[in-house]
Amino acid sequence: MIVTTTNDLAGYRIVRTLGIAKGLTVRSRSVVGNIGASIQILFGGNITVYTRLAEQTRQEAFDLLIQNGEQMGANAILAFRYDANEIAAAVTEVLAYGTAVVVEPVA
């Protein structure tokens, strides 16, 4: 699966547009994780507990996007983006989305 943030793909032509593919995940940090983060906040700098959570959450949303695109029959996702919103205190949704397409190399 080719994934790009651009609206086209150099060296390929779009054969078919299948629609919007998406991957959505909702995550929160455990109480223990929040305590660890609180201690890191006291000392400043990178809050590694939250950094790891953000990376894992984005990766999960990305993997779900790929899975959804493959189920649609796509071999590429164009105009890929992330979006994130806080649903409740310490609960965040991350959405990965883009346009699922079928592409073929330009001869």
C-alpha positions in Angstrom: 0.0 0.0 0.0 1.4 3.4 -1.0 0.4 6.2 1.3 1.2 9.9 0.6 0.1 13.3 1.8 -0.1 14.6 -1.8 -3.1 14.6 -4.0 -1.4 12.7 -6.8 1.4 10.2 -7.1 4.4 10.9 -9.4 4.9 8.0 -11.9 1.4 6.6 -11.4 -2.0 7.4 -12.8 -5.3 7.0 -10.8 -7.4 4.3 -12.4 -10.2 4.4 -9.9 -11.2 6.5 -6.9 -12.9 4.4 -4.2 -13.7 7.0 -1.5 -12.5 8.0 1.9 -10.6 5.4 3.9 -10.3 5.9 7.6 -8.8 4.5 10.7 -10.1 5.6 14.1 -8.9 4.8 17.6 -9.8 6.2 21.0 -7.2 6.0 23.8 -6.7 7.0 27.3 -3.8 6.7 29.8 -4.0 4.5 32.9 -4.0 6.1 36.3 -0.5 4.7 36.9 0.6 6.3 33.5 -0.9 9.6 34.5 0.9 9.5 37.8 4.2 8.8 36.0 3.5 11.7 33.6 2.7 14.0 36.5 6.1 13.3 37.9 7.8 14.0 34.6 5.8 17.3 34.3 7.3 18.4 37.6 10.8 18.2 36.1 9.8 19.6 32.7 11.0 18.5 29.2 9.6 15.7 27.1 6.8 13.8 28.8 7.8 10.4 27.5 4.7 8.6 28.8 2.5 10.8 26.7 4.9 10.7 23.7 4.7 6.9 23.6 1.0 7.0 23.9 0.7 9.5 21.1 3.0 7.4 18.8 1.2 4.2 19.6 -2.2 5.8 19.0 -1.2 7.3 15.7 0.3 4.0 14.5 -2.9 2.2 15.5 -5.0 4.7 13.5 -2.6 4.4 10.6 -2.7 0.6 10.6 -6.5 0.7 10.7 -6.5 3.2 7.7 -4.4 0.7 5.7 -6.7 -2.1 6.6 -9.8 -0.1 5.6 -8.1 0.9 2.3 -7.2 -2.7 1.5 -10.8 -3.9 2.3 -12.0 -1.3 -0.2 -9.7 -2.7 -2.9 -7.2 0.2 -2.9 -3.5 0.0 -3.5 -2.8 3.6 -2.5 -4.1 6.3 -0.1 -3.7 9.9 -1.3 -4.1 13.1 0.7 -3.3 11.3 3.9 -4.0 13.2 7.1 -4.3 12.8 10.9 -6.9 14.5 13.1 -7.2 14.3 16.9 -9.8 15.5 19.4 -10.2 15.2 23.1 -13.5 13.4 23.8 -13.3 13.6 27.6 -10.6 14.3 30.2 -7.6 12.1 29.3 -9.5 10.5 26.4 -8.4 11.3 22.9 -9.6 10.1 19.5 -7.1 9.9 16.6 -8.4 9.6 13.0 -6.2 8.8 10.1 -7.9 9.4 6.7 -7.3 9.8 3.0 -8.6 9.0 -0.4 -8.5 5.3 -1.3 -7.5 4.8 -4.9 -6.3 2.2 -7.4 -3.2 3.4 -9.2 -1.0 1.9 -11.9 2.4 2.9 -13.1 2.6 5.2 -16.0 4.3 3.5 -18.9 
